[in-house]
């Protein structure tokens, strides 16, 4: 009965532009089934095909149809059983200018598409119902609403592309029905000529502009609801920053920590087909090693990641990491050390290492660039090297030469840390952190012997046993492994 009820609810929602009020949906299911209250509750809570938007009371809530089904983004003939629909995106949006001459499929009833729809239990929907469901769930189909246009104070917000932007310039609060300014709002409350042109370029011709607004509203509510659901694993959904204290076994918040808990300072994840759950990629360390090399555009292995599109096949991929090293004091271990590279004339990637010379040359190092980048990830920074002036555009990741009017590709990649190196750093940290406690248990003479570094032909003894700086230098020096008894003594 629950399965029949689920099909009924899905179809009713898709017949009504993807959304219905709980009260209205309750009445519709009550005309068809007995025990409507219990059935509707089971249908909405025992699967992930619906999003419930809360109201002040249960009866004031709304229900939105959700699906993990997507269109395949591979070229025709280059896909082997991806599990996504093989359809022309313009056909789904309502208007493909190529029509019968189009290289992409315009038929929903192929054997492959029929099987895909059966697997996700959407085979009972009419074509228009299915396409509306796809439009409000698949971000590949419609252009995004420009986030930068909705920020800042200028006519174009902080969107630097202005009229050339390929995203829609429309007030997001208006789309969501919550704009407080009304006619006095600085942002557009209608699809202007540029937005209409962009939509036509995507082939959109399904229904009125009111229908389009509802699609965007539903799309936003579905996306934002992913972070509002009750998580079964806090570490998988809370933010994209890995907890430094957990790496040192010192996080006091445990499962309540709003940062991700993981045993490495990086973690690679792939987006599940439900569109909201991020799954761990087991070959994380191999992917990270490939990513740290600026020469690589993709990783190898069972789930190869394209670092330019951040996708594994058609699925989105993301990288979680600890906070940037420039945001913390130098003695914080396991922060992410980001390195900046530019592509030279020979096609080789070279790190930025220009130190200021006092002769018109600015200091342009990885650390300098990272500090500026952390202040504004979409901004620009200008610098001089000799007689030449350059502009580095973070959003486009290009270095523009004002002198020669040329551009070079720029890449920002982390310094690689293996799991073994992480383990050693943590052990060294604890040695340094616990070292003062040794004073309680050992005599000064024994401690002096403990803190002696022997090098070929020399012996260096601590000149000031209470100097934390000296201890730090000892432990993190290249000769740390040669201290004879220290680590064994403290184990």
Secondary structure, 3 states (H helix, E strand, C coil): CHHHHHHHHHHHHHHCCCEEEHHHHHHHHHHHCCCHHHHHHHHHHCCCCEEEECCCCHHHCEEEECCCCCECCCCCCCCCCCCCECCCHHHHHECCCCHHHCCCCCCCCCHHHHHHHHHCCCCCCCHHHHHHHHHCCCCCCCCCECCCCCCCCECCECCCCHHHCCCECCCHHHHCCCCCCHHHCCCCCCCCHHHHHHHHHCCECCCCHHHHHHHHHHHHHHHHHCCCCCCCCHHHHCCCEECHHHHCCCCCCHHHCCCECCCCCEEEEEECCCCCCEEECCCHHHHHHHHHCCCCCECCCCCCCECCCCEECCEEEEEEECCEHHHCCCCCCCCECEEEEEECCCCCEEECEECCCCCCCCCEEHHHHHHHHHHCCCCEEEEEECCEEEEEECCCCEEEECCCCEEEEEEEEECCCCHHHHHHHHHHHHHHHHHHHHHHHCCHHHHHHHCEEEECCEEEECCCCCCHHHHHHHHCCCCHHHCCCHHHHHC
